[in-house]
């Protein structure tokens, strides 16, 4: 029993560390941004009906917030090396799809219910969940330049929902709600 608790604690610690890393990277989002390169990423297709249900629920949840409109880009981050630990997070309004300056090997995009989702992460997403298409979409790679006067945008804290796909099922492992300040 103690070994099971230790494994759960270790797994939660890894997830928490991943969330902290994402928040650290997110804190630079208002830093000076300079487009540096045009690139393209693959368009993915959802390959799992259970994941569609999760997306329906997530989108309905996000519709309650002020930021949400038809031009939103939501995020799907792959947190593990197997492509089965998925983090959905609230998004940004983007007229041009842009990504941070890094290797685009594990980046992609998918559209669901007329909403764009940007995929990124440590590894490719599991093919039981998504299938990589043959078409690509243009993106701008953005270089984040540190700005001494830049501060973290604390007008909101994004929604995070984390799911683990195992034994042909999705398990919710973490949920936090968006916090908006006027």
TIVO-2410 file (N, C-alpha, C; in nm, 3 decimals):
# residues 182
REC num residu      c1      c2      c3 atome chaine
REC   1      X   0.081  -0.119   0.000     N      A
REC   1      X   0.000   0.000   0.000    CA      A
REC   1      X   0.086   0.126   0.000     C      A
REC   2      X   0.195   0.127   0.081     N      A
REC   2      X   0.282   0.244   0.087    CA      A
REC   2      X   0.349   0.270  -0.047     C      A
REC   3      X   0.382   0.163  -0.119     N      A
REC   3      X   0.447   0.179  -0.250    CA      A
REC   3      X   0.351   0.242  -0.351     C      A
REC   4      X   0.222   0.208  -0.345     N      A
REC   4      X   0.122   0.267  -0.434    CA      A
REC   4      X   0.108   0.416  -0.405     C      A
REC   5      X   0.102   0.454  -0.278     N      A
REC   5      X   0.092   0.594  -0.241    CA      A
REC   5      X   0.215   0.671  -0.287     C      A
REC   6      X   0.333   0.611  -0.270     N      A
REC   6      X   0.457   0.676  -0.314    CA      A
REC   6      X   0.455   0.698  -0.464     C      A
REC   7      X   0.407   0.601  -0.542     N      A
REC   7      X   0.401   0.615  -0.688    CA      A
REC   7      X   0.304   0.728  -0.727     C      A
REC   8      X   0.189   0.734  -0.660     N      A
REC   8      X   0.092   0.840  -0.688    CA      A
REC   8      X   0.152   0.976  -0.654     C      A
REC   9      X   0.220   0.984  -0.540     N      A
REC   9      X   0.283   1.109  -0.499    CA      A
REC   9      X   0.389   1.151  -0.600     C      A
REC  10      X   0.470   1.055  -0.645     N      A
REC  10      X   0.575   1.085  -0.743    CA      A
REC  10      X   0.514   1.132  -0.874     C      A
REC  11      X   0.404   1.069  -0.919     N      A
REC  11      X   0.337   1.109  -1.042    CA      A
REC  11      X   0.280   1.250  -1.029     C      A
REC  12      X   0.216   1.279  -0.916     N      A
REC  12      X   0.160   1.413  -0.895    CA      A
REC  12      X   0.272   1.517  -0.888     C      A
REC  13      X   0.387   1.480  -0.829     N      A
REC  13      X   0.500   1.573  -0.824    CA      A
REC  13      X   0.549   1.607  -0.963     C      A
REC  14      X   0.556   1.507  -1.049     N      A
REC  14      X   0.599   1.531  -1.188    CA      A
REC  14      X   0.499   1.621  -1.260     C      A
REC  15      X   0.370   1.596  -1.241     N      A
REC  15      X   0.268   1.680  -1.304    CA      A
REC  15      X   0.276   1.823  -1.251     C      A
REC  16      X   0.295   1.837  -1.122     N      A
REC  16      X   0.306   1.971  -1.064    CA      A
REC  16      X   0.428   2.044  -1.119     C      A
REC  17      X   0.540   1.973  -1.132     N      A
REC  17      X   0.660   2.034  -1.190    CA      A
REC  17      X   0.636   2.077  -1.334     C      A
REC  18      X   0.564   1.996  -1.410     N      A
REC  18      X   0.532   2.031  -1.549    CA      A
REC  18      X   0.444   2.156  -1.554     C      A
REC  19      X   0.348   2.164  -1.463     N      A
REC  19      X   0.260   2.280  -1.459    CA      A
REC  19      X   0.340   2.405  -1.423     C      A
REC  20      X   0.430   2.392  -1.326     N      A
REC  20      X   0.513   2.507  -1.290    CA      A
REC  20      X   0.601   2.552  -1.406     C      A
REC  21      X   0.656   2.456  -1.480     N      A
REC  21      X   0.737   2.491  -1.596    CA      A
REC  21      X   0.653   2.565  -1.699     C      A
REC  22      X   0.532   2.517  -1.725     N      A
REC  22      X   0.444   2.584  -1.821    CA      A
REC  22      X   0.411   2.726  -1.773     C      A
REC  23      X   0.382   2.742  -1.644     N      A
REC  23      X   0.352   2.874  -1.591    CA      A
REC  23      X   0.471   2.968  -1.604     C      A
REC  24      X   0.591   2.914  -1.580     N      A
REC  24      X   0.712   2.995  -1.596    CA      A
REC  24      X   0.724   3.044  -1.740     C      A
REC  25      X   0.703   2.954  -1.835     N      A
REC  25      X   0.710   2.992  -1.975    CA      A
REC  25      X   0.598   3.090  -2.009     C      A
REC  26      X   0.480   3.068  -1.951     N      A
REC  26      X   0.366   3.155  -1.977    CA      A
REC  26      X   0.391   3.296  -1.925     C      A
REC  27      X   0.467   3.308  -1.817     N      A
REC  27      X   0.491   3.439  -1.758    CA      A
REC  27      X   0.566   3.532  -1.852     C      A
REC  28      X   0.636   3.475  -1.949     N      A
REC  28      X   0.706   3.557  -2.047    CA      A
REC  28      X   0.616   3.598  -2.164     C      A
REC  29      X   0.488   3.560  -2.158     N      A
REC  29      X   0.399   3.582  -2.273    CA      A
REC  29      X   0.376   3.729  -2.303     C      A
REC  30      X   0.394   3.817  -2.206     N      A
REC  30      X   0.377   3.958  -2.237    CA      A
REC  30      X   0.510   4.026  -2.265     C      A
REC  31      X   0.619   3.948  -2.261     N      A
REC  31      X   0.749   4.004  -2.296    CA      A
REC  31      X   0.747   4.045  -2.442     C      A
REC  32      X   0.843   4.124  -2.480     N      A
REC  32      X   0.850   4.172  -2.618    CA      A
REC  32      X   0.858   4.052  -2.712     C      A
REC  33      X   0.770   4.048  -2.814     N      A
REC  33      X   0.766   3.938  -2.909    CA      A
REC  33      X   0.803   3.991  -3.047     C      A
REC  34      X   0.893   3.921  -3.113     N      A
REC  34      X   0.935   3.961  -3.246    CA      A
REC  34      X   0.923   3.841  -3.338     C      A
REC  35      X   0.835   3.848  -3.443     N      A
REC  35      X   0.829   3.736  -3.537    CA      A
REC  35      X   0.965   3.717  -3.602     C      A
REC  36      X   1.014   3.594  -3.605     N      A
REC  36      X   1.146   3.574  -3.663    CA      A
REC  36      X   1.147   3.478  -3.781     C      A
REC  37      X   1.046   3.394  -3.792     N      A
REC  37      X   1.053   3.292  -3.894    CA      A
REC  37      X   0.914   3.239  -3.926     C      A
REC  38      X   0.889   3.217  -4.054     N      A
REC  38      X   0.765   3.149  -4.093    CA      A
REC  38      X   0.794   3.001  -4.098     C      A
REC  39      X   0.698   2.922  -4.057     N      A
REC  39      X   0.713   2.778  -4.055    CA      A
REC  39      X   0.576   2.718  -4.082     C      A
REC  40      X   0.565   2.587  -4.074     N      A
REC  40      X   0.435   2.521  -4.087    CA      A
REC  40      X   0.433   2.400  -3.995     C      A
REC  41      X   0.312   2.366  -3.951     N      A
REC  41      X   0.293   2.251  -3.864    CA      A
REC  41      X   0.178   2.167  -3.919     C      A
REC  42      X   0.180   2.038  -3.886     N      A
REC  42      X   0.078   1.947  -3.937    CA      A
REC  42      X  -0.058   1.969  -3.872     C      A
REC  43      X  -0.161   1.942  -3.950     N      A
REC  43      X  -0.298   1.943  -3.901    CA      A
REC  43      X  -0.332   1.800  -3.860     C      A
REC  44      X  -0.381   1.784  -3.739     N      A
REC  44      X  -0.416   1.653  -3.685    CA      A
REC  44      X  -0.567   1.632  -3.690     C      A
REC  45      X  -0.606   1.507  -3.689     N      A
REC  45      X  -0.747   1.467  -3.682    CA      A
REC  45      X  -0.768   1.387  -3.553     C      A
REC  46      X  -0.879   1.413  -3.486     N      A
REC  46      X  -0.911   1.338  -3.364    CA      A
REC  46      X  -0.942   1.195  -3.403     C      A
REC  47      X  -0.883   1.102  -3.332     N      A
REC  47      X  -0.894   0.960  -3.362    CA      A
REC  47      X  -0.961   0.884  -3.247     C      A
REC  48      X  -1.032   0.957  -3.157     N      A
REC  48      X  -1.085   0.893  -3.038    CA      A
REC  48      X  -1.215   0.963  -2.997     C      A
REC  49      X  -1.326   0.890  -3.000     N      A
REC  49      X  -1.457   0.948  -2.967    CA      A
REC  49      X  -1.467   0.993  -2.822     C      A
REC  50      X  -1.401   0.922  -2.731     N      A
REC  50      X  -1.404   0.963  -2.590    CA      A
REC  50      X  -1.338   1.100  -2.572     C      A
REC  51      X  -1.234   1.126  -2.649     N      A
REC  51      X  -1.167   1.256  -2.638    CA      A
REC  51      X  -1.258   1.367  -2.691     C      A
REC  52      X  -1.341   1.338  -2.790     N      A
REC  52      X  -1.437   1.437  -2.840    CA      A
REC  52      X  -1.531   1.481  -2.726     C      A
REC  53      X  -1.574   1.387  -2.645     N      A
REC  53      X  -1.662   1.420  -2.532    CA      A
REC  53      X  -1.592   1.511  -2.432     C      A
REC  54      X  -1.464   1.484  -2.407     N      A
REC  54      X  -1.386   1.569  -2.317    CA      A
REC  54      X  -1.376   1.710  -2.375     C      A
REC  55      X  -1.350   1.720  -2.505     N      A
REC  55      X  -1.340   1.850  -2.570    CA      A
REC  55      X  -1.473   1.926  -2.563     C      A
REC  56      X  -1.584   1.856  -2.585     N      A
REC  56      X  -1.715   1.921  -2.574    CA      A
REC  56      X  -1.733   1.984  -2.436     C      A
REC  57      X  -1.701   1.910  -2.334     N      A
REC  57      X  -1.714   1.958  -2.197    CA      A
REC  57      X  -1.620   2.075  -2.171     C      A
REC  58      X  -1.496   2.063  -2.217     N      A
REC  58      X  -1.398   2.170  -2.197    CA      A
REC  58      X  -1.441   2.299  -2.267     C      A
REC  59      X  -1.484   2.288  -2.391     N      A
REC  59      X  -1.528   2.406  -2.467    CA      A
REC  59      X  -1.648   2.471  -2.399     C      A
REC  60      X  -1.746   2.393  -2.358     N      A
REC  60      X  -1.862   2.449  -2.288    CA      A
REC  60      X  -1.821   2.519  -2.159     C      A
REC  61      X  -1.724   2.462  -2.090     N      A
REC  61      X  -1.671   2.524  -1.968    CA      A
REC  61      X  -1.607   2.659  -2.000     C      A
REC  62      X  -1.528   2.665  -2.105     N      A
REC  62      X  -1.455   2.788  -2.139    CA      A
REC  62      X  -1.546   2.897  -2.194     C      A
REC  63      X  -1.659   2.860  -2.249     N      A
REC  63      X  -1.752   2.960  -2.305    CA      A
REC  63      X  -1.804   3.057  -2.201     C      A
REC  64      X  -1.796   3.023  -2.074     N      A
REC  64      X  -1.845   3.111  -1.968    CA      A
REC  64      X  -1.753   3.231  -1.943     C      A
REC  65      X  -1.631   3.227  -1.995     N      A
REC  65      X  -1.534   3.332  -1.967    CA      A
REC  65      X  -1.533   3.440  -2.075     C      A
REC  66      X  -1.494   3.561  -2.034     N      A
REC  66      X  -1.497   3.677  -2.123    CA      A
REC  66      X  -1.408   3.663  -2.246     C      A
REC  67      X  -1.294   3.599  -2.232     N      A
REC  67      X  -1.198   3.591  -2.342    CA      A
REC  67      X  -1.251   3.507  -2.459     C      A
REC  68      X  -1.342   3.417  -2.434     N      A
REC  68      X  -1.379   3.316  -2.532    CA      A
REC  68      X  -1.462   3.375  -2.645     C      A
REC  69      X  -1.417   3.353  -2.769     N      A
REC  69      X  -1.495   3.386  -2.888    CA      A
REC  69      X  -1.452   3.295  -3.002     C      A
REC  70      X  -1.504   3.318  -3.120     N      A
REC  70      X  -1.478   3.228  -3.233    CA      A
REC  70      X  -1.333   3.233  -3.281     C      A
REC  71      X  -1.255   3.333  -3.238     N      A
REC  71      X  -1.116   3.345  -3.281    CA      A
REC  71      X  -1.016   3.292  -3.178     C      A
REC  72      X  -1.064   3.223  -3.079     N      A
REC  72      X  -0.975   3.175  -2.974    CA      A
REC  72      X  -0.889   3.058  -3.025     C      A
REC  73      X  -0.769   3.049  -2.971     N      A
REC  73      X  -0.684   2.932  -2.988    CA      A
REC  73      X  -0.668   2.870  -2.851     C      A
REC  74      X  -0.712   2.745  -2.835     N      A
REC  74      X  -0.695   2.672  -2.710    CA      A
REC  74      X  -0.571   2.584  -2.722     C      A
REC  75      X  -0.524   2.531  -2.610     N      A
REC  75      X  -0.398   2.459  -2.610    CA      A
REC  75      X  -0.413   2.315  -2.561     C      A
REC  76      X  -0.339   2.227  -2.625     N      A
REC  76      X  -0.325   2.088  -2.582    CA      A
REC  76      X  -0.177   2.061  -2.569     C      A
REC  77      X  -0.132   2.042  -2.446     N      A
REC  77      X   0.009   2.015  -2.419    CA      A
REC  77      X   0.027   1.868  -2.385     C      A
REC  78      X   0.129   1.807  -2.444     N      A
REC  78      X   0.162   1.668  -2.417    CA      A
REC  78      X   0.267   1.669  -2.307     C      A
REC  79      X   0.233   1.612  -2.190     N      A
REC  79      X   0.320   1.625  -2.073    CA      A
REC  79      X   0.416   1.509  -2.053     C      A
REC  80      X   0.394   1.397  -2.120     N      A
REC  80      X   0.481   1.282  -2.096    CA      A
REC  80      X   0.548   1.236  -2.224     C      A
REC  81      X   0.639   1.143  -2.210     N      A
REC  81      X   0.715   1.094  -2.326    CA      A
REC  81      X   0.637   0.991  -2.408     C      A
REC  82      X   0.522   0.946  -2.358     N      A
REC  82      X   0.440   0.848  -2.431    CA      A
REC  82      X   0.331   0.913  -2.515     C      A
REC  83      X   0.307   1.042  -2.496     N      A
REC  83      X   0.202   1.111  -2.569    CA      A
REC  83      X   0.063   1.080  -2.517     C      A
REC  84      X   0.054   1.036  -2.391     N      A
REC  84      X  -0.076   0.995  -2.335    CA      A
REC  84      X  -0.119   1.078  -2.215     C      A
REC  85      X  -0.037   1.170  -2.169     N      A
REC  85      X  -0.076   1.261  -2.061    CA      A
REC  85      X  -0.101   1.397  -2.125     C      A
REC  86      X  -0.228   1.436  -2.130     N      A
REC  86      X  -0.271   1.552  -2.207    CA      A
REC  86      X  -0.321   1.662  -2.115     C      A
REC  87      X  -0.277   1.785  -2.142     N      A
REC  87      X  -0.321   1.901  -2.066    CA      A
REC  87      X  -0.395   1.996  -2.158     C      A
REC  88      X  -0.523   2.015  -2.134     N      A
REC  88      X  -0.601   2.116  -2.204    CA      A
REC  88      X  -0.591   2.245  -2.124     C      A
REC  89      X  -0.573   2.357  -2.194     N      A
REC  89      X  -0.570   2.484  -2.121    CA      A
REC  89      X  -0.637   2.593  -2.202     C      A
REC  90      X  -0.685   2.694  -2.126     N      A
REC  90      X  -0.755   2.804  -2.190    CA      A
REC  90      X  -0.661   2.881  -2.279     C      A
REC  91      X  -0.719   2.961  -2.366     N      A
REC  91      X  -0.640   3.012  -2.476    CA      A
REC  91      X  -0.625   3.160  -2.487     C      A
REC  92      X  -0.585   3.196  -2.607     N      A
REC  92      X  -0.558   3.334  -2.645    CA      A
REC  92      X  -0.632   3.365  -2.773     C      A
REC  93      X  -0.659   3.492  -2.794     N      A
REC  93      X  -0.718   3.535  -2.921    CA      A
REC  93      X  -0.602   3.562  -3.016     C      A
REC  94      X  -0.597   3.487  -3.126     N      A
REC  94      X  -0.488   3.502  -3.224    CA      A
REC  94      X  -0.547   3.509  -3.364     C      A
REC  95      X  -0.514   3.614  -3.436     N      A
REC  95      X  -0.556   3.618  -3.576    CA      A
REC  95      X  -0.459   3.538  -3.662     C      A
REC  96      X  -0.331   3.538  -3.624     N      A
REC  96      X  -0.229   3.458  -3.693    CA      A
REC  96      X  -0.177   3.355  -3.594     C      A
REC  97      X  -0.176   3.231  -3.633     N      A
REC  97      X  -0.127   3.126  -3.545    CA      A
REC  97      X   0.022   3.144  -3.523     C      A
REC  98      X   0.062   3.154  -3.397     N      A
REC  98      X   0.203   3.171  -3.367    CA      A
REC  98      X   0.244   3.074  -3.257     C      A
REC  99      X   0.370   3.035  -3.261     N      A
REC  99      X   0.425   2.943  -3.164    CA      A
REC  99      X   0.556   3.000  -3.113     C      A
REC 100      X   0.600   2.955  -2.997     N      A
REC 100      X   0.727   2.999  -2.944    CA      A
REC 100      X   0.840   2.939  -3.027     C      A
REC 101      X   0.955   3.001  -3.019     N      A
REC 101      X   1.070   2.957  -3.098    CA      A
REC 101      X   1.130   2.830  -3.036     C      A
REC 102      X   1.096   2.717  -3.094     N      A
REC 102      X   1.158   2.591  -3.058    CA      A
REC 102      X   1.126   2.490  -3.166     C      A
REC 103      X   1.177   2.372  -3.151     N      A
REC 103      X   1.158   2.268  -3.251    CA      A
REC 103      X   1.009   2.238  -3.268     C      A
REC 104      X   0.962   2.239  -3.392     N      A
REC 104      X   0.820   2.217  -3.419    CA      A
REC 104      X   0.786   2.070  -3.444     C      A
REC 105      X   0.880   1.980  -3.418     N      A
REC 105      X   0.857   1.837  -3.444    CA      A
REC 105      X   0.730   1.787  -3.377     C      A
REC 106      X   0.706   1.827  -3.253     N      A
REC 106      X   0.590   1.779  -3.178    CA      A
REC 106      X   0.476   1.879  -3.173     C      A
REC 107      X   0.482   1.979  -3.259     N      A
REC 107      X   0.374   2.078  -3.266    CA      A
REC 107      X   0.274   2.039  -3.375     C      A
REC 108      X   0.154   2.078  -3.355     N      A
REC 108      X   0.050   2.055  -3.454    CA      A
REC 108      X  -0.071   2.139  -3.420     C      A
REC 109      X  -0.173   2.125  -3.501     N      A
REC 109      X  -0.297   2.198  -3.477    CA      A
REC 109      X  -0.412   2.106  -3.513     C      A
REC 110      X  -0.523   2.121  -3.443     N      A
REC 110      X  -0.646   2.052  -3.484    CA      A
REC 110      X  -0.762   2.147  -3.462     C      A
REC 111      X  -0.869   2.121  -3.533     N      A
REC 111      X  -0.988   2.204  -3.525    CA      A
REC 111      X  -1.103   2.116  -3.477     C      A
REC 112      X  -1.176   2.168  -3.380     N      A
REC 112      X  -1.291   2.094  -3.329    CA      A
REC 112      X  -1.399   2.195  -3.296     C      A
REC 113      X  -1.518   2.171  -3.348     N      A
REC 113      X  -1.632   2.260  -3.324    CA      A
REC 113      X  -1.596   2.404  -3.365     C      A
REC 114      X  -1.525   2.416  -3.477     N      A
REC 114      X  -1.480   2.544  -3.534    CA      A
REC 114      X  -1.381   2.618  -3.445     C      A
REC 115      X  -1.319   2.549  -3.351     N      A
REC 115      X  -1.221   2.609  -3.261    CA      A
REC 115      X  -1.084   2.548  -3.288     C      A
REC 116      X  -0.984   2.633  -3.289     N      A
REC 116      X  -0.847   2.590  -3.316    CA      A
REC 116      X  -0.778   2.553  -3.184     C      A
REC 117      X  -0.709   2.440  -3.186     N      A
REC 117      X  -0.629   2.394  -3.074    CA      A
REC 117      X  -0.485   2.379  -3.121     C      A
REC 118      X  -0.392   2.434  -3.047     N      A
REC 118      X  -0.250   2.420  -3.076    CA      A
REC 118      X  -0.195   2.306  -2.992     C      A
REC 119      X  -0.131   2.209  -3.057     N      A
REC 119      X  -0.070   2.094  -2.989    CA      A
REC 119      X   0.079   2.121  -2.976     C      A
REC 120      X   0.133   2.098  -2.857     N      A
REC 120      X   0.277   2.105  -2.837    CA      A
REC 120      X   0.313   2.015  -2.720     C      A
REC 121      X   0.440   1.981  -2.709     N      A
REC 121      X   0.479   1.902  -2.594    CA      A
REC 121      X   0.609   1.829  -2.610     C      A
REC 122      X   0.633   1.742  -2.513     N      A
REC 122      X   0.758   1.668  -2.504    CA      A
REC 122      X   0.770   1.559  -2.609     C      A
REC 123      X   0.658   1.511  -2.657     N      A
REC 123      X   0.659   1.399  -2.751    CA      A
REC 123      X   0.537   1.410  -2.842     C      A
REC 124      X   0.534   1.330  -2.949     N      A
REC 124      X   0.413   1.328  -3.033    CA      A
REC 124      X   0.295   1.273  -2.954     C      A
REC 125      X   0.177   1.320  -2.986     N      A
REC 125      X   0.057   1.270  -2.922    CA      A
REC 125      X   0.032   1.127  -2.969     C      A
REC 126      X  -0.020   1.043  -2.882     N      A
REC 126      X  -0.045   0.903  -2.911    CA      A
REC 126      X  -0.142   0.889  -3.029     C      A
REC 127      X  -0.111   0.800  -3.122     N      A
REC 127      X  -0.194   0.783  -3.242    CA      A
REC 127      X  -0.331   0.723  -3.213     C      A
REC 128      X  -0.351   0.669  -3.095     N      A
REC 128      X  -0.484   0.621  -3.057    CA      A
REC 128      X  -0.576   0.739  -3.024     C      A
REC 129      X  -0.517   0.858  -3.006     N      A
REC 129      X  -0.593   0.977  -2.973    CA      A
REC 129      X  -0.604   1.070  -3.094     C      A
REC 130      X  -0.493   1.092  -3.163     N      A
REC 130      X  -0.488   1.179  -3.280    CA      A
REC 130      X  -0.412   1.112  -3.393     C      A
REC 131      X  -0.449   1.147  -3.514     N      A
REC 131      X  -0.378   1.100  -3.632    CA      A
REC 131      X  -0.323   1.222  -3.706     C      A
REC 132      X  -0.194   1.218  -3.738     N      A
REC 132      X  -0.133   1.328  -3.810    CA      A
REC 132      X  -0.179   1.326  -3.955     C      A
REC 133      X  -0.229   1.439  -4.001     N      A
REC 133      X  -0.272   1.450  -4.139    CA      A
REC 133      X  -0.155   1.481  -4.232     C      A
REC 134      X  -0.184   1.491  -4.360     N      A
REC 134      X  -0.079   1.521  -4.458    CA      A
REC 134      X  -0.070   1.671  -4.486     C      A
REC 135      X  -0.172   1.747  -4.447     N      A
REC 135      X  -0.174   1.891  -4.472    CA      A
REC 135      X  -0.110   1.966  -4.356     C      A
REC 136      X  -0.058   2.085  -4.391     N      A
REC 136      X   0.004   2.170  -4.291    CA      A
REC 136      X  -0.063   2.307  -4.291     C      A
REC 137      X  -0.040   2.381  -4.183     N      A
REC 137      X  -0.089   2.518  -4.170    CA      A
REC 137      X   0.031   2.606  -4.137     C      A
REC 138      X   0.030   2.728  -4.192     N      A
REC 138      X   0.140   2.822  -4.170    CA      A
REC 138      X   0.135   2.877  -4.028     C      A
REC 139      X   0.252   2.897  -3.969     N      A
REC 139      X   0.266   2.957  -3.836    CA      A
REC 139      X   0.382   3.055  -3.838     C      A
REC 140      X   0.381   3.144  -3.742     N      A
REC 140      X   0.496   3.230  -3.717    CA      A
REC 140      X   0.567   3.177  -3.594     C      A
REC 141      X   0.697   3.162  -3.602     N      A
REC 141      X   0.776   3.129  -3.484    CA      A
REC 141      X   0.811   3.261  -3.417     C      A
REC 142      X   0.785   3.268  -3.288     N      A
REC 142      X   0.805   3.392  -3.214    CA      A
REC 142      X   0.923   3.375  -3.120     C      A
REC 143      X   1.013   3.470  -3.123     N      A
REC 143      X   1.125   3.470  -3.029    CA      A
REC 143      X   1.086   3.559  -2.913     C      A
REC 144      X   1.097   3.507  -2.793     N      A
REC 144      X   1.067   3.584  -2.674    CA      A
REC 144      X   1.196   3.651  -2.628     C      A
REC 145      X   1.193   3.783  -2.623     N      A
REC 145      X   1.308   3.857  -2.575    CA      A
REC 145      X   1.277   3.906  -2.435     C      A
REC 146      X   1.368   3.878  -2.344     N      A
REC 146      X   1.345   3.921  -2.207    CA      A
REC 146      X   1.345   4.073  -2.203     C      A
REC 147      X   1.249   4.127  -2.133     N      A
REC 147      X   1.234   4.270  -2.119    CA      A
REC 147      X   1.234   4.300  -1.970     C      A
REC 148      X   1.327   4.379  -1.926     N      A
REC 148      X   1.340   4.407  -1.783    CA      A
REC 148      X   1.213   4.465  -1.724     C      A
REC 149      X   1.135   4.535  -1.806     N      A
REC 149      X   1.013   4.598  -1.755    CA      A
REC 149      X   0.890   4.509  -1.766     C      A
REC 150      X   0.907   4.392  -1.828     N      A
REC 150      X   0.791   4.302  -1.845    CA      A
REC 150      X   0.756   4.238  -1.713     C      A
REC 151      X   0.626   4.230  -1.687     N      A
REC 151      X   0.579   4.162  -1.567    CA      A
REC 151      X   0.476   4.059  -1.608     C      A
REC 152      X   0.454   3.964  -1.521     N      A
REC 152      X   0.356   3.859  -1.549    CA      A
REC 152      X   0.216   3.919  -1.557     C      A
REC 153      X   0.139   3.873  -1.653     N      A
REC 153      X   0.002   3.918  -1.667    CA      A
REC 153      X  -0.083   3.846  -1.564     C      A
REC 154      X  -0.125   3.917  -1.460     N      A
REC 154      X  -0.201   3.852  -1.354    CA      A
REC 154      X  -0.350   3.883  -1.360     C      A
REC 155      X  -0.398   3.923  -1.479     N      A
REC 155      X  -0.541   3.948  -1.495    CA      A
REC 155      X  -0.620   3.818  -1.500     C      A
REC 156      X  -0.552   3.709  -1.526     N      A
REC 156      X  -0.620   3.580  -1.523    CA      A
REC 156      X  -0.520   3.469  -1.498     C      A
REC 157      X  -0.573   3.357  -1.454     N      A
REC 157      X  -0.497   3.234  -1.443    CA      A
REC 157      X  -0.571   3.132  -1.528     C      A
REC 158      X  -0.504   3.068  -1.623     N      A
REC 158      X  -0.575   2.982  -1.719    CA      A
REC 158      X  -0.634   2.855  -1.657     C      A
REC 159      X  -0.734   2.803  -1.725     N      A
REC 159      X  -0.791   2.674  -1.692    CA      A
REC 159      X  -0.691   2.566  -1.729     C      A
REC 160      X  -0.675   2.465  -1.644     N      A
REC 160      X  -0.592   2.348  -1.676    CA      A
REC 160      X  -0.672   2.222  -1.646     C      A
REC 161      X  -0.685   2.138  -1.744     N      A
REC 161      X  -0.744   2.006  -1.724    CA      A
REC 161      X  -0.643   1.904  -1.775     C      A
REC 162      X  -0.606   1.810  -1.691     N      A
REC 162      X  -0.506   1.709  -1.728    CA      A
REC 162      X  -0.573   1.572  -1.728     C      A
REC 163      X  -0.550   1.499  -1.837     N      A
REC 163      X  -0.602   1.364  -1.853    CA      A
REC 163      X  -0.490   1.268  -1.887     C      A
REC 164      X  -0.503   1.147  -1.835     N      A
REC 164      X  -0.411   1.039  -1.869    CA      A
REC 164      X  -0.490   0.935  -1.947     C      A
REC 165      X  -0.434   0.893  -2.062     N      A
REC 165      X  -0.498   0.790  -2.144    CA      A
REC 165      X  -0.427   0.659  -2.114     C      A
REC 166      X  -0.503   0.562  -2.062     N      A
REC 166      X  -0.445   0.433  -2.024    CA      A
REC 166      X  -0.552   0.326  -2.036     C      A
REC 167      X  -0.514   0.211  -2.088     N      A
REC 167      X  -0.607   0.099  -2.104    CA      A
REC 167      X  -0.734   0.140  -2.178     C      A
REC 168      X  -0.715   0.218  -2.284     N      A
REC 168      X  -0.822   0.263  -2.374    CA      A
REC 168      X  -0.926   0.353  -2.304     C      A
REC 169      X  -0.886   0.418  -2.194     N      A
REC 169      X  -0.976   0.508  -2.122    CA      A
REC 169      X  -0.900   0.634  -2.082     C      A
REC 170      X  -0.975   0.744  -2.067     N      A
REC 170      X  -0.919   0.869  -2.017    CA      A
REC 170      X  -0.951   0.882  -1.869     C      A
REC 171      X  -0.851   0.922  -1.793     N      A
REC 171      X  -0.867   0.945  -1.650    CA      A
REC 171      X  -0.831   1.089  -1.619     C      A
REC 172      X  -0.922   1.161  -1.557     N      A
REC 172      X  -0.894   1.298  -1.517    CA      A
REC 172      X  -0.801   1.296  -1.397     C      A
REC 173      X  -0.688   1.367  -1.407     N      A
REC 173      X  -0.592   1.369  -1.297    CA      A
REC 173      X  -0.581   1.505  -1.231     C      A
REC 174      X  -0.627   1.610  -1.300     N      A
REC 174      X  -0.616   1.746  -1.243    CA      A
REC 174      X  -0.712   1.838  -1.316     C      A
REC 175      X  -0.780   1.924  -1.241     N      A
REC 175      X  -0.863   2.027  -1.300    CA      A
REC 175      X  -0.851   2.154  -1.218     C      A
REC 176      X  -0.829   2.263  -1.286     N      A
REC 176      X  -0.832   2.395  -1.220    CA      A
REC 176      X  -0.912   2.488  -1.309     C      A
REC 177      X  -0.984   2.578  -1.247     N      A
REC 177      X  -1.067   2.672  -1.323    CA      A
REC 177      X  -0.992   2.802  -1.348     C      A
REC 178      X  -1.028   2.865  -1.457     N      A
REC 178      X  -0.974   2.995  -1.493    CA      A
REC 178      X  -1.017   3.098  -1.388     C      A
REC 179      X  -0.926   3.187  -1.355     N      A
REC 179      X  -0.957   3.297  -1.265    CA      A
REC 179      X  -0.936   3.425  -1.342     C      A
REC 180      X  -1.041   3.505  -1.354     N      A
REC 180      X  -1.033   3.633  -1.424    CA      A
REC 180      X  -1.055   3.747  -1.327     C      A
REC 181      X  -0.976   3.852  -1.345     N      A
REC 181      X  -0.993   3.973  -1.265    CA      A
REC 181      X  -1.030   4.086  -1.359     C      A
REC 182      X  -1.118   4.171  -1.314     N      A
REC 182      X  -1.156   4.288  -1.396    CA      A
REC 182      X  -1.053   4.397  -1.389     C      A
***
